[in-house]
């Protein structure tokens, strides 16, 4: 009725060896993946809606494109967040990593990535600009170019939301 392991598996040592080899390969793959991960000097996000799109694009390009491990992605996202943004997503780390990362991304988008929020933030930045003297027109030109670029990002984000 009961069979010995040696009767069901002719070579029990090979099964153990295969399992050890599989673990070693998995560990090696993880080490290679980890070594290819960027150091955490990536983008920082403090909760400014006008910087949300640039932050997410930079995060996706420099970090999310290099790993699909939700635990790492969540940790990187938390580490890249500061101030108000950090407070809003930090609690998601108590969930399983897949759900926590998804909720953290959705929370950031909800609080900072809505097109009207980005537009309002950009307008506030524009209204806060100091008046510029005649000889400082280059400085104003740079500020306006920066504002135009941010406004373009906001428009593109709104377009993507409607699609």
N, CA and C atoms as an extended XYZ file, in Angstrom:
489
Properties=species:S:1:pos:R:3:atomname:S:1:resname:S:1:resid:I:1 pbc="F F F"
N         0.814       -1.181        0.000 N   UNK     1
C         0.000        0.000        0.000 CA  UNK     1
C         0.867        1.258        0.000 C   UNK     1
N         1.786        1.404        0.956 N   UNK     2
C         2.715        2.531        0.985 CA  UNK     2
C         3.970        2.168        0.225 C   UNK     2
N         4.437        3.126       -0.548 N   UNK     3
C         5.675        2.890       -1.280 CA  UNK     3
C         6.768        3.765       -0.700 C   UNK     3
N         7.938        3.231       -0.675 N   UNK     4
C         9.071        4.022       -0.241 CA  UNK     4
C         9.383        5.077       -1.295 C   UNK     4
N        10.033        6.136       -0.838 N   UNK     5
C        10.409        7.184       -1.779 CA  UNK     5
C        11.312        6.638       -2.863 C   UNK     5
N        12.157        5.704       -2.495 N   UNK     6
C        13.081        5.136       -3.481 CA  UNK     6
C        12.348        4.351       -4.552 C   UNK     6
N        11.134        3.848       -4.227 N   UNK     7
C        10.363        3.108       -5.229 CA  UNK     7
C         9.621        4.063       -6.160 C   UNK     7
N         9.155        5.219       -5.657 N   UNK     8
C         8.436        6.172       -6.507 CA  UNK     8
C         9.391        7.076       -7.273 C   UNK     8
N        10.500        7.408       -6.667 N   UNK     9
C        11.501        8.241       -7.304 CA  UNK     9
C        12.805        7.449       -7.291 C   UNK     9
N        13.196        6.914       -8.411 N   UNK    10
C        14.360        6.041       -8.452 CA  UNK    10
C        15.632        6.709       -7.937 C   UNK    10
N        15.742        7.972       -8.030 N   UNK    11
C        16.958        8.647       -7.583 CA  UNK    11
C        16.576        9.864       -6.732 C   UNK    11
N        16.315        9.673       -5.432 N   UNK    12
C        15.866       10.785       -4.599 CA  UNK    12
C        16.893       11.905       -4.495 C   UNK    12
N        18.168       11.598       -4.611 N   UNK    13
C        19.186       12.626       -4.526 CA  UNK    13
C        19.100       13.585       -5.705 C   UNK    13
N        18.737       13.091       -6.892 N   UNK    14
C        18.662       13.976       -8.056 CA  UNK    14
C        17.536       14.997       -7.881 C   UNK    14
N        16.461       14.604       -7.219 N   UNK    15
C        15.368       15.540       -6.960 CA  UNK    15
C        15.835       16.671       -6.046 C   UNK    15
N        16.575       16.343       -5.019 N   UNK    16
C        17.109       17.338       -4.101 CA  UNK    16
C        18.115       18.226       -4.827 C   UNK    16
N        18.950       17.620       -5.652 N   UNK    17
C        19.934       18.387       -6.414 CA  UNK    17
C        19.246       19.353       -7.374 C   UNK    17
N        18.197       18.878       -8.026 N   UNK    18
C        17.468       19.744       -8.954 CA  UNK    18
C        16.850       20.922       -8.214 C   UNK    18
N        16.308       20.650       -7.044 N   UNK    19
C        15.703       21.716       -6.251 CA  UNK    19
C        16.760       22.740       -5.823 C   UNK    19
N        17.914       22.266       -5.410 N   UNK    20
C        19.001       23.168       -5.032 CA  UNK    20
C        19.482       23.993       -6.225 C   UNK    20
N        19.596       23.356       -7.377 N   UNK    21
C        20.023       24.073       -8.579 CA  UNK    21
C        19.004       25.152       -8.946 C   UNK    21
N        17.721       24.829       -8.817 N   UNK    22
C        16.665       25.792       -9.121 CA  UNK    22
C        16.749       26.987       -8.169 C   UNK    22
N        16.960       26.725       -6.883 N   UNK    23
C        17.104       27.808       -5.910 CA  UNK    23
C        18.322       28.672       -6.217 C   UNK    23
N        19.420       28.024       -6.592 N   UNK    24
C        20.632       28.772       -6.916 CA  UNK    24
C        20.417       29.652       -8.147 C   UNK    24
N        19.728       29.123       -9.141 N   UNK    25
C        19.448       29.901      -10.356 CA  UNK    25
C        18.547       31.088      -10.030 C   UNK    25
N        17.543       30.859       -9.203 N   UNK    26
C        16.634       31.939       -8.810 CA  UNK    26
C        17.393       33.020       -8.054 C   UNK    26
N        18.258       32.607       -7.129 N   UNK    27
C        19.066       33.579       -6.383 CA  UNK    27
C        19.989       34.361       -7.309 C   UNK    27
N        20.575       33.677       -8.266 N   UNK    28
C        21.464       34.332       -9.224 CA  UNK    28
C        20.685       35.345      -10.073 C   UNK    28
N        19.508       34.955      -10.532 N   UNK    29
C        18.677       35.866      -11.320 CA  UNK    29
C        18.310       37.098      -10.501 C   UNK    29
N        17.966       36.905       -9.219 N   UNK    30
C        17.621       38.027       -8.353 CA  UNK    30
C        18.817       38.953       -8.144 C   UNK    30
N        20.004       38.375       -8.013 N   UNK    31
C        21.199       39.189       -7.836 CA  UNK    31
C        21.482       40.018       -9.086 C   UNK    31
N        21.315       39.417      -10.246 N   UNK    32
C        21.529       40.143      -11.502 CA  UNK    32
C        20.510       41.265      -11.630 C   UNK    32
N        19.244       40.952      -11.330 N   UNK    33
C        18.199       41.967      -11.384 CA  UNK    33
C        18.501       43.115      -10.432 C   UNK    33
N        18.897       42.778       -9.217 N   UNK    34
C        19.181       43.790       -8.211 CA  UNK    34
C        20.348       44.667       -8.623 C   UNK    34
N        21.362       44.074       -9.229 N   UNK    35
C        22.523       44.866       -9.638 CA  UNK    35
C        22.185       45.809      -10.792 C   UNK    35
N        21.144       45.482      -11.550 N   UNK    36
C        20.771       46.353      -12.659 CA  UNK    36
C        19.788       47.442      -12.223 C   UNK    36
N        19.315       47.373      -10.987 N   UNK    37
C        18.391       48.387      -10.499 CA  UNK    37
C        19.157       49.681      -10.229 C   UNK    37
N        18.545       50.804      -10.556 N   UNK    38
C        19.226       52.072      -10.317 CA  UNK    38
C        19.325       52.369       -8.820 C   UNK    38
N        20.357       53.109       -8.454 N   UNK    39
C        20.463       53.567       -7.083 CA  UNK    39
C        19.371       54.615       -6.869 C   UNK    39
N        18.933       54.735       -5.639 N   UNK    40
C        17.836       55.655       -5.370 CA  UNK    40
C        18.292       57.114       -5.343 C   UNK    40
N        18.660       57.593       -6.492 N   UNK    41
C        18.943       59.001       -6.673 CA  UNK    41
C        18.012       59.505       -7.762 C   UNK    41
N        16.925       58.809       -7.909 N   UNK    42
C        15.977       59.107       -8.956 CA  UNK    42
C        15.145       60.337       -8.664 C   UNK    42
N        14.057       60.464       -9.380 N   UNK    43
C        13.225       61.652       -9.245 CA  UNK    43
C        12.589       61.707       -7.861 C   UNK    43
N        12.417       62.899       -7.365 N   UNK    44
C        11.727       63.104       -6.090 CA  UNK    44
C        10.426       63.830       -6.383 C   UNK    44
N         9.400       63.467       -5.642 N   UNK    45
C         8.100       64.097       -5.844 CA  UNK    45
C         7.555       64.555       -4.509 C   UNK    45
N         7.266       65.860       -4.415 N   UNK    46
C         6.811       66.432       -3.153 CA  UNK    46
C         5.314       66.696       -3.100 C   UNK    46
N         4.615       66.408       -4.173 N   UNK    47
C         3.177       66.609       -4.179 CA  UNK    47
C         2.738       67.814       -4.990 C   UNK    47
N         3.631       68.378       -5.765 N   UNK    48
C         3.276       69.503       -6.626 CA  UNK    48
C         2.621       68.956       -7.898 C   UNK    48
N         1.357       69.315       -8.097 N   UNK    49
C         0.627       68.792       -9.257 CA  UNK    49
C         1.296       69.177      -10.572 C   UNK    49
N         1.953       70.325      -10.606 N   UNK    50
C         2.598       70.742      -11.854 CA  UNK    50
C         3.797       69.861      -12.192 C   UNK    50
N         4.305       69.119      -11.219 N   UNK    51
C         5.463       68.246      -11.454 CA  UNK    51
C         5.075       66.770      -11.547 C   UNK    51
N         3.799       66.463      -11.383 N   UNK    52
C         3.350       65.065      -11.357 CA  UNK    52
C         3.693       64.309      -12.638 C   UNK    52
N         3.328       64.853      -13.780 N   UNK    53
C         3.533       64.146      -15.053 CA  UNK    53
C         5.014       63.889      -15.304 C   UNK    53
N         5.841       64.884      -15.060 N   UNK    54
C         7.281       64.709      -15.256 CA  UNK    54
C         7.823       63.653      -14.296 C   UNK    54
N         7.340       63.659      -13.049 N   UNK    55
C         7.794       62.672      -12.069 CA  UNK    55
C         7.416       61.261      -12.506 C   UNK    55
N         6.165       61.047      -12.866 N   UNK    56
C         5.703       59.704      -13.261 CA  UNK    56
C         6.445       59.221      -14.495 C   UNK    56
N         6.633       60.100      -15.475 N   UNK    57
C         7.374       59.711      -16.677 CA  UNK    57
C         8.807       59.319      -16.334 C   UNK    57
N         9.438       60.093      -15.472 N   UNK    58
C        10.813       59.806      -15.061 CA  UNK    58
C        10.877       58.516      -14.242 C   UNK    58
N         9.918       58.310      -13.340 N   UNK    59
C         9.876       57.099      -12.518 CA  UNK    59
C         9.710       55.865      -13.408 C   UNK    59
N         8.793       55.944      -14.360 N   UNK    60
C         8.557       54.815      -15.258 CA  UNK    60
C         9.792       54.496      -16.096 C   UNK    60
N        10.463       55.535      -16.587 N   UNK    61
C        11.631       55.323      -17.439 CA  UNK    61
C        12.840       54.819      -16.659 C   UNK    61
N        13.063       55.360      -15.476 N   UNK    62
C        14.279       55.007      -14.751 CA  UNK    62
C        14.131       53.841      -13.787 C   UNK    62
N        12.924       53.530      -13.361 N   UNK    63
C        12.756       52.469      -12.367 CA  UNK    63
C        11.784       51.389      -12.826 C   UNK    63
N        10.558       51.769      -13.158 N   UNK    64
C         9.541       50.768      -13.495 CA  UNK    64
C         9.897       49.962      -14.738 C   UNK    64
N        10.689       50.530      -15.629 N   UNK    65
C        11.078       49.796      -16.835 CA  UNK    65
C        12.151       48.750      -16.547 C   UNK    65
N        12.736       48.800      -15.359 N   UNK    66
C        13.832       47.888      -15.024 CA  UNK    66
C        13.422       46.710      -14.142 C   UNK    66
N        12.228       46.750      -13.594 N   UNK    67
C        11.763       45.637      -12.765 CA  UNK    67
C        10.249       45.533      -12.830 C   UNK    67
N         9.769       44.323      -12.633 N   UNK    68
C         8.325       44.140      -12.550 CA  UNK    68
C         7.937       43.586      -11.180 C   UNK    68
N         8.885       43.645      -10.232 N   UNK    69
C         8.635       43.184       -8.877 CA  UNK    69
C         7.846       44.257       -8.133 C   UNK    69
N         6.576       44.004       -7.826 N   UNK    70
C         5.740       45.033       -7.195 CA  UNK    70
C         6.264       45.494       -5.834 C   UNK    70
N         6.923       44.617       -5.088 N   UNK    71
C         7.464       45.019       -3.782 CA  UNK    71
C         8.551       46.080       -3.976 C   UNK    71
N         9.426       45.867       -4.948 N   UNK    72
C        10.485       46.846       -5.226 CA  UNK    72
C         9.900       48.139       -5.774 C   UNK    72
N         8.943       48.008       -6.687 N   UNK    73
C         8.334       49.197       -7.263 CA  UNK    73
C         7.670       50.051       -6.187 C   UNK    73
N         6.955       49.405       -5.283 N   UNK    74
C         6.299       50.143       -4.206 CA  UNK    74
C         7.339       50.823       -3.320 C   UNK    74
N         8.391       50.105       -2.980 N   UNK    75
C         9.419       50.692       -2.124 CA  UNK    75
C        10.109       51.866       -2.808 C   UNK    75
N        10.423       51.726       -4.096 N   UNK    76
C        11.032       52.837       -4.834 CA  UNK    76
C        10.081       54.037       -4.885 C   UNK    76
N         8.799       53.766       -5.137 N   UNK    77
C         7.824       54.855       -5.219 CA  UNK    77
C         7.738       55.598       -3.886 C   UNK    77
N         7.734       54.854       -2.799 N   UNK    78
C         7.708       55.474       -1.470 CA  UNK    78
C         8.991       56.265       -1.232 C   UNK    78
N        10.122       55.673       -1.590 N   UNK    79
C        11.409       56.344       -1.379 CA  UNK    79
C        11.562       57.609       -2.228 C   UNK    79
N        10.902       57.647       -3.376 N   UNK    80
C        10.988       58.819       -4.250 CA  UNK    80
C         9.988       59.910       -3.866 C   UNK    80
N         9.095       59.594       -2.951 N   UNK    81
C         8.072       60.564       -2.560 CA  UNK    81
C         8.493       61.314       -1.306 C   UNK    81
N         8.078       62.566       -1.241 N   UNK    82
C         8.401       63.421       -0.103 CA  UNK    82
C         7.155       64.163        0.352 C   UNK    82
N         7.239       64.698        1.550 N   UNK    83
C         6.218       65.594        2.104 CA  UNK    83
C         4.813       65.012        1.963 C   UNK    83
N         3.911       65.808        1.384 N   UNK    84
C         2.502       65.438        1.269 CA  UNK    84
C         2.297       64.153        0.464 C   UNK    84
N         3.052       64.002       -0.606 N   UNK    85
C         2.919       62.806       -1.448 CA  UNK    85
C         3.283       61.546       -0.662 C   UNK    85
N         4.332       61.616        0.115 N   UNK    86
C         4.756       60.477        0.931 CA  UNK    86
C         3.685       60.116        1.951 C   UNK    86
N         3.113       61.114        2.597 N   UNK    87
C         2.070       60.858        3.581 CA  UNK    87
C         0.872       60.141        2.969 C   UNK    87
N         0.567       60.475        1.724 N   UNK    88
C        -0.609       59.888        1.082 CA  UNK    88
C        -0.417       58.431        0.659 C   UNK    88
N         0.832       58.019        0.379 N   UNK    89
C         1.019       56.650       -0.131 CA  UNK    89
C         1.706       55.695        0.835 C   UNK    89
N         2.288       56.202        1.882 N   UNK    90
C         3.064       55.375        2.801 CA  UNK    90
C         2.260       54.208        3.365 C   UNK    90
N         1.009       54.426        3.679 N   UNK    91
C         0.177       53.393        4.311 CA  UNK    91
C        -0.082       52.200        3.398 C   UNK    91
N         0.061       52.374        2.088 N   UNK    92
C        -0.214       51.271        1.161 CA  UNK    92
C         0.806       50.146        1.292 C   UNK    92
N         1.884       50.376        1.998 N   UNK    93
C         2.897       49.327        2.161 CA  UNK    93
C         2.423       48.180        3.051 C   UNK    93
N         1.286       48.349        3.734 N   UNK    94
C         0.782       47.252        4.569 CA  UNK    94
C         0.025       46.214        3.746 C   UNK    94
N        -0.337       46.571        2.522 N   UNK    95
C        -1.043       45.632        1.638 CA  UNK    95
C        -0.041       44.709        0.958 C   UNK    95
N        -0.537       43.602        0.372 N   UNK    96
C         0.356       42.795       -0.463 CA  UNK    96
C         0.945       43.702       -1.554 C   UNK    96
N         2.209       43.490       -1.926 N   UNK    97
C         2.902       44.415       -2.835 CA  UNK    97
C         2.165       44.745       -4.132 C   UNK    97
N         1.538       43.766       -4.763 N   UNK    98
C         0.844       44.045       -6.031 CA  UNK    98
C        -0.258       45.073       -5.814 C   UNK    98
N        -1.059       44.854       -4.794 N   UNK    99
C        -2.169       45.763       -4.501 CA  UNK    99
C        -1.654       47.097       -3.960 C   UNK    99
N        -0.635       47.055       -3.113 N   UNK   100
C        -0.082       48.281       -2.540 CA  UNK   100
C         0.481       49.211       -3.597 C   UNK   100
N         1.232       48.652       -4.560 N   UNK   101
C         1.810       49.473       -5.622 CA  UNK   101
C         0.700       50.076       -6.488 C   UNK   101
N        -0.280       49.253       -6.822 N   UNK   102
C        -1.397       49.738       -7.647 CA  UNK   102
C        -2.140       50.877       -6.934 C   UNK   102
N        -2.417       50.695       -5.650 N   UNK   103
C        -3.136       51.717       -4.894 CA  UNK   103
C        -2.302       52.990       -4.735 C   UNK   103
N        -0.999       52.837       -4.535 N   UNK   104
C        -0.125       54.010       -4.391 CA  UNK   104
C        -0.117       54.827       -5.680 C   UNK   104
N        -0.005       54.147       -6.825 N   UNK   105
C        -0.024       54.860       -8.109 CA  UNK   105
C        -1.359       55.575       -8.317 C   UNK   105
N        -2.453       54.860       -8.010 N   UNK   106
C        -3.785       55.461       -8.175 CA  UNK   106
C        -3.981       56.650       -7.235 C   UNK   106
N        -3.448       56.549       -6.024 N   UNK   107
C        -3.564       57.645       -5.061 CA  UNK   107
C        -2.830       58.881       -5.555 C   UNK   107
N        -1.612       58.687       -6.058 N   UNK   108
C        -0.862       59.825       -6.589 CA  UNK   108
C        -1.604       60.469       -7.756 C   UNK   108
N        -2.130       59.637       -8.639 N   UNK   109
C        -2.853       60.178       -9.802 CA  UNK   109
C        -4.109       60.931       -9.362 C   UNK   109
N        -4.820       60.363       -8.409 N   UNK   110
C        -6.050       60.996       -7.921 CA  UNK   110
C        -5.767       62.354       -7.283 C   UNK   110
N        -4.712       62.449       -6.495 N   UNK   111
C        -4.424       63.676       -5.757 CA  UNK   111
C        -3.596       64.696       -6.529 C   UNK   111
N        -2.829       64.243       -7.531 N   UNK   112
C        -1.920       65.174       -8.201 CA  UNK   112
C        -1.972       65.122       -9.724 C   UNK   112
N        -2.559       64.094      -10.293 N   UNK   113
C        -2.476       63.905      -11.734 CA  UNK   113
C        -3.706       64.254      -12.524 C   UNK   113
N        -4.704       64.814      -11.871 N   UNK   114
C        -5.896       65.210      -12.609 CA  UNK   114
C        -5.579       66.475      -13.411 C   UNK   114
N        -5.983       66.516      -14.667 N   UNK   115
C        -5.616       67.655      -15.518 CA  UNK   115
C        -5.976       69.025      -14.928 C   UNK   115
N        -7.138       69.144      -14.275 N   UNK   116
C        -7.509       70.441      -13.720 CA  UNK   116
C        -6.569       70.839      -12.575 C   UNK   116
N        -6.069       69.842      -11.831 N   UNK   117
C        -5.126       70.141      -10.743 CA  UNK   117
C        -3.793       70.627      -11.305 C   UNK   117
N        -3.354       69.966      -12.355 N   UNK   118
C        -2.097       70.352      -12.985 CA  UNK   118
C        -2.219       71.761      -13.544 C   UNK   118
N        -3.316       72.056      -14.228 N   UNK   119
C        -3.525       73.388      -14.806 CA  UNK   119
C        -3.582       74.445      -13.706 C   UNK   119
N        -4.292       74.154      -12.613 N   UNK   120
C        -4.395       75.123      -11.511 CA  UNK   120
C        -3.014       75.383      -10.889 C   UNK   120
N        -2.261       74.322      -10.710 N   UNK   121
C        -0.924       74.455      -10.135 CA  UNK   121
C        -0.016       75.291      -11.038 C   UNK   121
N        -0.123       75.065      -12.342 N   UNK   122
C         0.680       75.838      -13.291 CA  UNK   122
C         0.279       77.313      -13.277 C   UNK   122
N        -1.015       77.572      -13.181 N   UNK   123
C        -1.473       78.963      -13.120 CA  UNK   123
C        -0.985       79.646      -11.845 C   UNK   123
N        -1.003       78.922      -10.738 N   UNK   124
C        -0.502       79.486       -9.482 CA  UNK   124
C         0.983       79.823       -9.600 C   UNK   124
N         1.741       78.945      -10.259 N   UNK   125
C         3.165       79.222      -10.472 CA  UNK   125
C         3.350       80.464      -11.342 C   UNK   125
N         2.535       80.580      -12.371 N   UNK   126
C         2.642       81.731      -13.268 CA  UNK   126
C         2.306       83.025      -12.529 C   UNK   126
N         1.256       82.989      -11.730 N   UNK   127
C         0.861       84.191      -10.989 CA  UNK   127
C         1.867       84.555       -9.901 C   UNK   127
N         2.616       83.598       -9.438 N   UNK   128
C         3.601       83.848       -8.386 CA  UNK   128
C         4.921       84.386       -8.930 C   UNK   128
N         5.063       84.426      -10.244 N   UNK   129
C         6.310       84.945      -10.822 CA  UNK   129
C         6.509       86.412      -10.445 C   UNK   129
N         7.727       86.725      -10.112 N   UNK   130
C         8.082       88.103       -9.789 CA  UNK   130
C         8.076       88.935      -11.068 C   UNK   130
N         7.669       90.180      -10.967 N   UNK   131
C         7.778       91.046      -12.142 CA  UNK   131
C         9.235       91.127      -12.586 C   UNK   131
N         9.416       91.208      -13.868 N   UNK   132
C        10.761       91.160      -14.417 CA  UNK   132
C        11.147       92.518      -14.997 C   UNK   132
N        12.348       92.942      -14.688 N   UNK   133
C        12.842       94.199      -15.248 CA  UNK   133
C        13.209       93.989      -16.710 C   UNK   133
N        13.363       95.085      -17.400 N   UNK   134
C        13.639       95.042      -18.824 CA  UNK   134
C        14.887       94.219      -19.141 C   UNK   134
N        15.951       94.420      -18.376 N   UNK   135
C        17.207       93.732      -18.653 CA  UNK   135
C        17.190       92.267      -18.196 C   UNK   135
N        16.126       91.834      -17.591 N   UNK   136
C        16.027       90.444      -17.142 CA  UNK   136
C        15.040       89.646      -18.013 C   UNK   136
N        14.888       90.080      -19.237 N   UNK   137
C        13.927       89.433      -20.123 CA  UNK   137
C        14.297       87.982      -20.441 C   UNK   137
N        15.592       87.662      -20.427 N   UNK   138
C        15.994       86.272      -20.668 CA  UNK   138
C        15.464       85.366      -19.576 C   UNK   138
N        15.509       85.847      -18.358 N   UNK   139
C        15.006       85.072      -17.221 CA  UNK   139
C        13.507       84.817      -17.391 C   UNK   139
N        12.777       85.838      -17.780 N   UNK   140
C        11.345       85.682      -17.993 CA  UNK   140
C        11.083       84.719      -19.139 C   UNK   140
N        11.879       84.823      -20.197 N   UNK   141
C        11.724       83.923      -21.337 CA  UNK   141
C        11.902       82.468      -20.927 C   UNK   141
N        12.901       82.202      -20.096 N   UNK   142
C        13.125       80.836      -19.617 CA  UNK   142
C        11.955       80.345      -18.781 C   UNK   142
N        11.440       81.222      -17.921 N   UNK   143
C        10.295       80.845      -17.079 CA  UNK   143
C         9.070       80.541      -17.939 C   UNK   143
N         8.860       81.356      -18.954 N   UNK   144
C         7.709       81.135      -19.834 CA  UNK   144
C         7.864       79.846      -20.643 C   UNK   144
N         9.085       79.553      -21.089 N   UNK   145
C         9.319       78.294      -21.806 CA  UNK   145
C         9.048       77.103      -20.894 C   UNK   145
N         9.493       77.205      -19.658 N   UNK   146
C         9.253       76.139      -18.683 CA  UNK   146
C         7.757       75.981      -18.442 C   UNK   146
N         7.072       77.101      -18.285 N   UNK   147
C         5.620       77.072      -18.081 CA  UNK   147
C         4.922       76.454      -19.286 C   UNK   147
N         5.338       76.847      -20.482 N   UNK   148
C         4.739       76.306      -21.701 CA  UNK   148
C         4.935       74.798      -21.776 C   UNK   148
N         6.124       74.331      -21.438 N   UNK   149
C         6.416       72.895      -21.451 CA  UNK   149
C         5.515       72.144      -20.465 C   UNK   149
N         5.364       72.692      -19.270 N   UNK   150
C         4.508       72.053      -18.259 CA  UNK   150
C         3.052       72.053      -18.707 C   UNK   150
N         2.620       73.144      -19.314 N   UNK   151
C         1.253       73.231      -19.804 CA  UNK   151
C         1.006       72.203      -20.901 C   UNK   151
N         1.998       72.002      -21.741 N   UNK   152
C         1.910       71.002      -22.809 CA  UNK   152
C         1.768       69.600      -22.214 C   UNK   152
N         2.555       69.309      -21.154 N   UNK   153
C         2.442       68.018      -20.463 CA  UNK   153
C         1.047       67.838      -19.890 C   UNK   153
N         0.501       68.897      -19.301 N   UNK   154
C        -0.842       68.828      -18.717 CA  UNK   154
C        -1.869       68.541      -19.804 C   UNK   154
N        -1.719       69.203      -20.937 N   UNK   155
C        -2.648       68.987      -22.051 CA  UNK   155
C        -2.564       67.549      -22.543 C   UNK   155
N        -1.343       67.032      -22.687 N   UNK   156
C        -1.164       65.646      -23.132 CA  UNK   156
C        -1.753       64.666      -22.131 C   UNK   156
N        -1.592       64.937      -20.847 N   UNK   157
C        -2.155       64.065      -19.808 CA  UNK   157
C        -3.670       64.076      -19.889 C   UNK   157
N        -4.256       65.254      -20.103 N   UNK   158
C        -5.715       65.344      -20.216 CA  UNK   158
C        -6.193       64.584      -21.441 C   UNK   158
N        -5.468       64.692      -22.543 N   UNK   159
C        -5.820       63.988      -23.772 CA  UNK   159
C        -5.807       62.481      -23.552 C   UNK   159
N        -4.769       61.989      -22.841 N   UNK   160
C        -4.667       60.556      -22.565 CA  UNK   160
C        -5.818       60.093      -21.689 C   UNK   160
N        -6.242       60.931      -20.734 N   UNK   161
C        -7.340       60.557      -19.833 CA  UNK   161
C        -8.653       60.410      -20.598 C   UNK   161
N        -8.838       61.216      -21.621 N   UNK   162
C       -10.103       61.194      -22.369 CA  UNK   162
C       -10.168       60.039      -23.367 C   UNK   162
N        -9.025       59.472      -23.724 N   UNK   163
C        -8.987       58.413      -24.741 CA  UNK   163
C        -9.506       57.123      -24.216 C   UNK   163
